Amino acid sequence: MRKLWRYIIKIGILVLAACLFVFIQRFKKKSYTNVKIRTTPIACIGFRGRLGNLMFQYAFLYSVSMSKGLYPVISDNFLPGDVFRINKTTLQVLGENPTSCGTVKSYTERWPCSFDDRIIQVPFLTSAKFNGYFQSWKYWIQYENNLREIFRFQDTIARRANKQLNDILSTLDFPCCSKNSTLVGVHIRRGDYTSKAVNKYGQITPNISYYLNAMNYFENLYPTVLFIVASDDLKWSKNGLKNKTNVYISTGNSGPEDMALLSLTNHTIMSVGTFGWWAAWMTRGTTLYYKQVFAPGSRYAKDFNNDPSNYIYPGWIPMD
């Protein structure tokens, strides 16, 4: 009888211990799920536009994040993330709620194509969201070397561009890679810049004389020059350059592939827009740009705060 009672007591103790364990685990789970502790101060941006615009916005986001101790947030489908070596710091990777960027203080630039010193005066280690295009090299010049590493093309794009350049040189029998031969990348942007509405706003695209003058500039400097052209208006480009025998016009590439191809040249002739801007920056050689950046007195001029120097990279050469 005594043994039976001992057995019953042992069973009771085990049952009580099991119930106490379950209660503690449930209490822990409830406590952890109801408390959200943010340990990651984030920097968000309202990304918009195509590749060149997105690169300016990311360069700003990277710079402000580095200087303010924040984590730069990109979207899951961020195009430059598939083109360049950009860390995939999405909200999910950072362990943040999908709506986190909508709950932090927002800052908006005054000028899309100029430097706004007020917008970078945000508190240190405090999450923030930024709205704008941020098209000024002044935002990120102190981190330029970092960005040159980040804006390196993914291997598949880089390999295609290198193969294409080798095929071009082989087909044209161009004596590449000697001190007497020079490759010049030419970007011809037309597209929406030829519309009346865009022109009325103050955005201007060069006529053919600008490209011919720019080509003549390089031909006077170097004995043997090959111009590699990328354009969104192939018909216009072919017709305007039909009398030039040292021109190759790229066809069939995606935007990133054309940018990668242009970046492999020695020097650059820009037209307008951010795509050609970044191609010239990547190339690092002599860059000629269209002097008439905007129509004076236009609404577009106000986007630059009437001063293109905050947009045009130092050392680039204006030409009509």
ROKE-290565 format. One line per field, with one value per residue (C-alpha): residue in three letters; chain; x, y, z; residue number from 1. Coordinates in steps of 0.02 Angstrom, whole numbers. Example, Ala and Ser with C-alpha at 12.3 -4.5 7.8 and 13.67 -1.06 7.14 Angstrom:
BEGIN
aa [Ala | Ser]
ch [A | A]
xx [615 | 684]
yy [-225 | -53]
zz [390 | 357]
i [1 | 2]
***
This chain:
BEGIN
aa [Met | Arg | Lys | Leu | Trp | Arg | Tyr | Ile | Ile | Lys | Ile | Gly | Ile | Leu | Val | Leu | Ala | Ala | Cys | Leu | Phe | Val | Phe | Ile | Gln | Arg | Phe | Lys | Lys | Lys | Ser | Tyr | Thr | Asn | Val | Lys | Ile | Arg | Thr | Thr | Pro | Ile | Ala | Cys | Ile | Gly | Phe | Arg | Gly | Arg | Leu | Gly | Asn | Leu | Met | Phe | Gln | Tyr | Ala | Phe | Leu | Tyr | Ser | Val | Ser | Met | Ser | Lys | Gly | Leu | Tyr | Pro | Val | Ile | Ser | Asp | Asn | Phe | Leu | Pro | Gly | Asp | Val | Phe | Arg | Ile | Asn | Lys | Thr | Thr | Leu | Gln | Val | Leu | Gly | Glu | Asn | Pro | Thr | Ser | Cys | Gly | Thr | Val | Lys | Ser | Tyr | Thr | Glu | Arg | Trp | Pro | Cys | Ser | Phe | Asp | Asp | Arg | Ile | Ile | Gln | Val | Pro | Phe | Leu | Thr | Ser | Ala | Lys | Phe | Asn | Gly | Tyr | Phe | Gln | Ser | Trp | Lys | Tyr | Trp | Ile | Gln | Tyr | Glu | Asn | Asn | Leu | Arg | Glu | Ile | Phe | Arg | Phe | Gln | Asp | Thr | Ile | Ala | Arg | Arg | Ala | Asn | Lys | Gln | Leu | Asn | Asp | Ile | Leu | Ser | Thr | Leu | Asp | Phe | Pro | Cys | Cys | Ser | Lys | Asn | Ser | Thr | Leu | Val | Gly | Val | His | Ile | Arg | Arg | Gly | Asp | Tyr | Thr | Ser | Lys | Ala | Val | Asn | Lys | Tyr | Gly | Gln | Ile | Thr | Pro | Asn | Ile | Ser | Tyr | Tyr | Leu | Asn | Ala | Met | Asn | Tyr | Phe | Glu | Asn | Leu | Tyr | Pro | Thr | Val | Leu | Phe | Ile | Val | Ala | Ser | Asp | Asp | Leu | Lys | Trp | Ser | Lys | Asn | Gly | Leu | Lys | Asn | Lys | Thr | Asn | Val | Tyr | Ile | Ser | Thr | Gly | Asn | Ser | Gly | Pro | Glu | Asp | Met | Ala | Leu | Leu | Ser | Leu | Thr | Asn | His | Thr | Ile | Met | Ser | Val | Gly | Thr | Phe | Gly | Trp | Trp | Ala | Ala | Trp | Met | Thr | Arg | Gly | Thr | Thr | Leu | Tyr | Tyr | Lys | Gln | Val | Phe | Ala | Pro | Gly | Ser | Arg | Tyr | Ala | Lys | Asp | Phe | Asn | Asn | Asp | Pro | Ser | Asn | Tyr | Ile | Tyr | Pro | Gly | Trp | Ile | Pro | Met | Asp]
ch [A | A | A | A | A | A | A | A | A | A | A | A | A | A | A | A | A | A | A | A | A | A | A | A | A | A | A | A | A | A | A | A | A | A | A | A | A | A | A | A | A | A | A | A | A | A | A | A | A | A | A | A | A | A | A | A | A | A | A | A | A | A | A | A | A | A | A | A | A | A | A | A | A | A | A | A | A | A | A | A | A | A | A | A | A | A | A | A | A | A | A | A | A | A | A | A | A | A | A | A | A | A | A | A | A | A | A | A | A | A | A | A | A | A | A | A | A | A | A | A | A | A | A | A | A | A | A | A | A | A | A | A | A | A | A | A | A | A | A | A | A | A | A | A | A | A | A | A | A | A | A | A | A | A | A | A | A | A | A | A | A | A | A | A | A | A | A | A | A | A | A | A | A | A | A | A | A | A | A | A | A | A | A | A | A | A | A | A | A | A | A | A | A | A | A | A | A | A | A | A | A | A | A | A | A | A | A | A | A | A | A | A | A | A | A | A | A | A | A | A | A | A | A | A | A | A | A | A | A | A | A | A | A | A | A | A | A | A | A | A | A | A | A | A | A | A | A | A | A | A | A | A | A | A | A | A | A | A | A | A | A | A | A | A | A | A | A | A | A | A | A | A | A | A | A | A | A | A | A | A | A | A | A | A | A | A | A | A | A | A | A | A | A | A | A | A | A | A | A | A | A | A | A | A | A | A | A | A | A | A | A | A | A | A | A | A | A | A | A | A]
xx [0 | 144 | 229 | 69 | 58 | 239 | 205 | 51 | 151 | 290 | 163 | 84 | 251 | 291 | 122 | 142 | 317 | 253 | 111 | 232 | 351 | 210 | 151 | 326 | 351 | 183 | 224 | 392 | 315 | 180 | 307 | 422 | 284 | 208 | 371 | 459 | 632 | 706 | 893 | 918 | 908 | 860 | 869 | 733 | 707 | 561 | 649 | 586 | 644 | 755 | 933 | 1027 | 902 | 905 | 1095 | 1094 | 965 | 1061 | 1225 | 1138 | 1059 | 1226 | 1314 | 1184 | 1177 | 1366 | 1376 | 1226 | 1250 | 1098 | 1059 | 1012 | 848 | 816 | 661 | 651 | 644 | 776 | 845 | 1024 | 1034 | 1029 | 1154 | 1286 | 1365 | 1241 | 1205 | 1026 | 979 | 791 | 673 | 654 | 842 | 855 | 716 | 602 | 415 | 364 | 284 | 435 | 482 | 310 | 329 | 488 | 513 | 516 | 630 | 609 | 741 | 720 | 802 | 809 | 971 | 1067 | 1142 | 1027 | 1132 | 979 | 922 | 1081 | 1067 | 968 | 999 | 1131 | 1068 | 888 | 784 | 728 | 648 | 706 | 609 | 691 | 812 | 973 | 1067 | 1223 | 1396 | 1419 | 1307 | 1426 | 1596 | 1675 | 1623 | 1664 | 1791 | 1664 | 1534 | 1655 | 1668 | 1480 | 1440 | 1542 | 1440 | 1383 | 1492 | 1367 | 1348 | 1535 | 1578 | 1453 | 1519 | 1700 | 1656 | 1559 | 1703 | 1826 | 1708 | 1692 | 1880 | 1908 | 1774 | 1836 | 2019 | 2048 | 2222 | 2164 | 2266 | 2411 | 2459 | 2410 | 2232 | 2087 | 1911 | 1777 | 1605 | 1460 | 1289 | 1149 | 991 | 838 | 674 | 561 | 682 | 616 | 436 | 359 | 305 | 480 | 558 | 432 | 487 | 665 | 747 | 852 | 939 | 1088 | 1079 | 1200 | 1325 | 1365 | 1415 | 1518 | 1608 | 1642 | 1709 | 1820 | 1889 | 1953 | 2012 | 2122 | 2198 | 2228 | 2291 | 2172 | 2000 | 1851 | 1684 | 1566 | 1389 | 1241 | 1074 | 887 | 863 | 963 | 885 | 929 | 1104 | 1142 | 1079 | 1172 | 1337 | 1327 | 1478 | 1590 | 1691 | 1761 | 1594 | 1516 | 1334 | 1283 | 1121 | 1027 | 1090 | 993 | 1023 | 1145 | 1240 | 1260 | 1320 | 1446 | 1507 | 1529 | 1622 | 1758 | 1809 | 1943 | 1840 | 1658 | 1544 | 1385 | 1219 | 1089 | 1013 | 1080 | 1122 | 1263 | 1317 | 1354 | 1436 | 1556 | 1590 | 1631 | 1748 | 1851 | 1930 | 1902 | 1716 | 1629 | 1452 | 1321 | 1344 | 1159 | 1111 | 942 | 847 | 883 | 734 | 639 | 558 | 694 | 825 | 745 | 776 | 962 | 938 | 993 | 1170 | 1228 | 1394 | 1320 | 1265 | 1411 | 1557 | 1717 | 1834 | 1707 | 1718 | 1569 | 1541 | 1409]
yy [0 | 117 | 81 | 125 | 294 | 331 | 289 | 402 | 548 | 528 | 531 | 687 | 776 | 733 | 796 | 958 | 986 | 956 | 1082 | 1211 | 1188 | 1213 | 1370 | 1447 | 1413 | 1490 | 1644 | 1664 | 1648 | 1774 | 1899 | 1887 | 1900 | 2054 | 2152 | 2224 | 2293 | 2391 | 2372 | 2426 | 2612 | 2615 | 2734 | 2716 | 2804 | 2821 | 2742 | 2797 | 2806 | 2695 | 2634 | 2800 | 2883 | 2733 | 2737 | 2919 | 2878 | 2727 | 2827 | 2956 | 2821 | 2734 | 2896 | 2957 | 2784 | 2778 | 2953 | 2934 | 2755 | 2684 | 2529 | 2570 | 2485 | 2429 | 2347 | 2162 | 2201 | 2340 | 2340 | 2398 | 2255 | 2134 | 2236 | 2284 | 2214 | 2294 | 2212 | 2149 | 2247 | 2229 | 2250 | 2061 | 2034 | 2165 | 2081 | 2232 | 2242 | 2271 | 2437 | 2502 | 2633 | 2710 | 2738 | 2844 | 3031 | 3086 | 3214 | 3285 | 3370 | 3548 | 3520 | 3354 | 3397 | 3497 | 3482 | 3513 | 3529 | 3534 | 3358 | 3277 | 3363 | 3220 | 3151 | 3017 | 2837 | 2890 | 2803 | 2913 | 2908 | 3017 | 3075 | 3140 | 3105 | 3168 | 3198 | 3278 | 3202 | 3310 | 3195 | 3048 | 3108 | 3060 | 2879 | 2876 | 2735 | 2627 | 2662 | 2615 | 2444 | 2431 | 2488 | 2347 | 2246 | 2071 | 1939 | 1890 | 2071 | 2106 | 1949 | 1992 | 2169 | 2111 | 1981 | 2109 | 2232 | 2099 | 2050 | 2232 | 2258 | 2095 | 2129 | 2306 | 2253 | 2397 | 2401 | 2402 | 2427 | 2525 | 2703 | 2761 | 2692 | 2760 | 2702 | 2833 | 2787 | 2892 | 2896 | 2971 | 3001 | 3059 | 2968 | 3075 | 3222 | 3254 | 3280 | 3455 | 3436 | 3392 | 3531 | 3655 | 3601 | 3648 | 3481 | 3483 | 3348 | 3389 | 3395 | 3299 | 3442 | 3421 | 3239 | 3277 | 3421 | 3308 | 3171 | 3297 | 3348 | 3172 | 3145 | 3299 | 3228 | 3047 | 2974 | 2824 | 2832 | 2714 | 2779 | 2652 | 2719 | 2668 | 2752 | 2741 | 2807 | 2696 | 2762 | 2943 | 2895 | 2792 | 2929 | 3069 | 2974 | 2889 | 2983 | 2927 | 2771 | 2748 | 2722 | 2563 | 2573 | 2446 | 2351 | 2216 | 2256 | 2288 | 2453 | 2379 | 2290 | 2452 | 2542 | 2404 | 2414 | 2603 | 2590 | 2487 | 2631 | 2761 | 2922 | 2976 | 3089 | 3117 | 3178 | 3210 | 3108 | 3003 | 2846 | 2930 | 3020 | 2856 | 2779 | 2927 | 2915 | 2731 | 2761 | 2892 | 2965 | 3133 | 3171 | 3294 | 3347 | 3451 | 3629 | 3672 | 3567 | 3654 | 3795 | 3956 | 4020 | 3856 | 3749 | 3621 | 3754 | 3767 | 3580 | 3625 | 3779 | 3868 | 3801 | 3639 | 3631 | 3525 | 3399 | 3399 | 3297 | 3398 | 3405 | 3364 | 3476 | 3572 | 3578 | 3648]
zz [0 | 46 | -121 | -215 | -128 | -171 | -351 | -356 | -280 | -409 | -552 | -479 | -468 | -649 | -710 | -611 | -683 | -860 | -836 | -765 | -915 | -1041 | -950 | -951 | -1137 | -1181 | -1077 | -1165 | -1338 | -1297 | -1229 | -1380 | -1510 | -1430 | -1417 | -1572 | -1536 | -1684 | -1686 | -1868 | -1909 | -2093 | -2240 | -2371 | -2537 | -2657 | -2807 | -2978 | -3158 | -3262 | -3239 | -3238 | -3121 | -3005 | -2998 | -2941 | -2808 | -2745 | -2740 | -2630 | -2522 | -2498 | -2452 | -2328 | -2249 | -2228 | -2155 | -2038 | -1978 | -2069 | -2171 | -2353 | -2400 | -2579 | -2650 | -2692 | -2880 | -2881 | -3060 | -3022 | -2897 | -3044 | -3146 | -3018 | -2860 | -2741 | -2572 | -2564 | -2408 | -2426 | -2279 | -2269 | -2261 | -2124 | -2025 | -2042 | -2067 | -2251 | -2199 | -2103 | -2233 | -2216 | -2029 | -2026 | -2051 | -2233 | -2317 | -2494 | -2601 | -2666 | -2836 | -2934 | -3025 | -2898 | -2725 | -2577 | -2420 | -2307 | -2350 | -2285 | -2116 | -2042 | -1866 | -1841 | -1813 | -1845 | -1978 | -2123 | -2294 | -2439 | -2592 | -2750 | -2893 | -2808 | -2971 | -2901 | -2880 | -2724 | -2622 | -2635 | -2693 | -2526 | -2558 | -2743 | -2731 | -2637 | -2771 | -2910 | -2829 | -2805 | -2983 | -3061 | -3183 | -3142 | -3225 | -3360 | -3419 | -3409 | -3509 | -3645 | -3660 | -3672 | -3803 | -3904 | -3899 | -3956 | -4098 | -4152 | -4154 | -4247 | -4377 | -4411 | -4398 | -4278 | -4199 | -4020 | -3866 | -3939 | -3892 | -4066 | -4065 | -3963 | -3927 | -3894 | -3830 | -3895 | -3815 | -3920 | -3818 | -3913 | -3877 | -3767 | -3782 | -3957 | -3901 | -3896 | -3715 | -3657 | -3760 | -3688 | -3514 | -3562 | -3600 | -3758 | -3859 | -3971 | -4161 | -4269 | -4280 | -4095 | -4119 | -4274 | -4185 | -4035 | -4148 | -4236 | -4065 | -4033 | -4212 | -4193 | -4034 | -4086 | -4251 | -4253 | -4174 | -4173 | -4111 | -4032 | -4029 | -3920 | -3952 | -3925 | -4103 | -4219 | -4380 | -4339 | -4282 | -4437 | -4553 | -4463 | -4456 | -4626 | -4693 | -4548 | -4587 | -4412 | -4323 | -4254 | -4199 | -4068 | -4095 | -4001 | -3827 | -3669 | -3581 | -3453 | -3593 | -3691 | -3535 | -3502 | -3683 | -3677 | -3512 | -3598 | -3711 | -3674 | -3685 | -3697 | -3798 | -3696 | -3758 | -3621 | -3482 | -3340 | -3439 | -3534 | -3374 | -3287 | -3440 | -3445 | -3258 | -3274 | -3421 | -3328 | -3485 | -3568 | -3573 | -3688 | -3643 | -3732 | -3670 | -3674 | -3523 | -3510 | -3595 | -3499 | -3400 | -3418 | -3285 | -3316 | -3274 | -3102 | -3076 | -3082 | -2973 | -3133 | -3109 | -3196 | -3102 | -2962 | -3095 | -3218 | -3152 | -3122 | -3271 | -3406 | -3560 | -3631 | -3819 | -3937]
i [1 | 2 | 3 | 4 | 5 | 6 | 7 | 8 | 9 | 10 | 11 | 12 | 13 | 14 | 15 | 16 | 17 | 18 | 19 | 20 | 21 | 22 | 23 | 24 | 25 | 26 | 27 | 28 | 29 | 30 | 31 | 32 | 33 | 34 | 35 | 36 | 37 | 38 | 39 | 40 | 41 | 42 | 43 | 44 | 45 | 46 | 47 | 48 | 49 | 50 | 51 | 52 | 53 | 54 | 55 | 56 | 57 | 58 | 59 | 60 | 61 | 62 | 63 | 64 | 65 | 66 | 67 | 68 | 69 | 70 | 71 | 72 | 73 | 74 | 75 | 76 | 77 | 78 | 79 | 80 | 81 | 82 | 83 | 84 | 85 | 86 | 87 | 88 | 89 | 90 | 91 | 92 | 93 | 94 | 95 | 96 | 97 | 98 | 99 | 100 | 101 | 102 | 103 | 104 | 105 | 106 | 107 | 108 | 109 | 110 | 111 | 112 | 113 | 114 | 115 | 116 | 117 | 118 | 119 | 120 | 121 | 122 | 123 | 124 | 125 | 126 | 127 | 128 | 129 | 130 | 131 | 132 | 133 | 134 | 135 | 136 | 137 | 138 | 139 | 140 | 141 | 142 | 143 | 144 | 145 | 146 | 147 | 148 | 149 | 150 | 151 | 152 | 153 | 154 | 155 | 156 | 157 | 158 | 159 | 160 | 161 | 162 | 163 | 164 | 165 | 166 | 167 | 168 | 169 | 170 | 171 | 172 | 173 | 174 | 175 | 176 | 177 | 178 | 179 | 180 | 181 | 182 | 183 | 184 | 185 | 186 | 187 | 188 | 189 | 190 | 191 | 192 | 193 | 194 | 195 | 196 | 197 | 198 | 199 | 200 | 201 | 202 | 203 | 204 | 205 | 206 | 207 | 208 | 209 | 210 | 211 | 212 | 213 | 214 | 215 | 216 | 217 | 218 | 219 | 220 | 221 | 222 | 223 | 224 | 225 | 226 | 227 | 228 | 229 | 230 | 231 | 232 | 233 | 234 | 235 | 236 | 237 | 238 | 239 | 240 | 241 | 242 | 243 | 244 | 245 | 246 | 247 | 248 | 249 | 250 | 251 | 252 | 253 | 254 | 255 | 256 | 257 | 258 | 259 | 260 | 261 | 262 | 263 | 264 | 265 | 266 | 267 | 268 | 269 | 270 | 271 | 272 | 273 | 274 | 275 | 276 | 277 | 278 | 279 | 280 | 281 | 282 | 283 | 284 | 285 | 286 | 287 | 288 | 289 | 290 | 291 | 292 | 293 | 294 | 295 | 296 | 297 | 298 | 299 | 300 | 301 | 302 | 303 | 304 | 305 | 306 | 307 | 308 | 309 | 310 | 311 | 312 | 313 | 314 | 315 | 316 | 317 | 318 | 319 | 320]
***
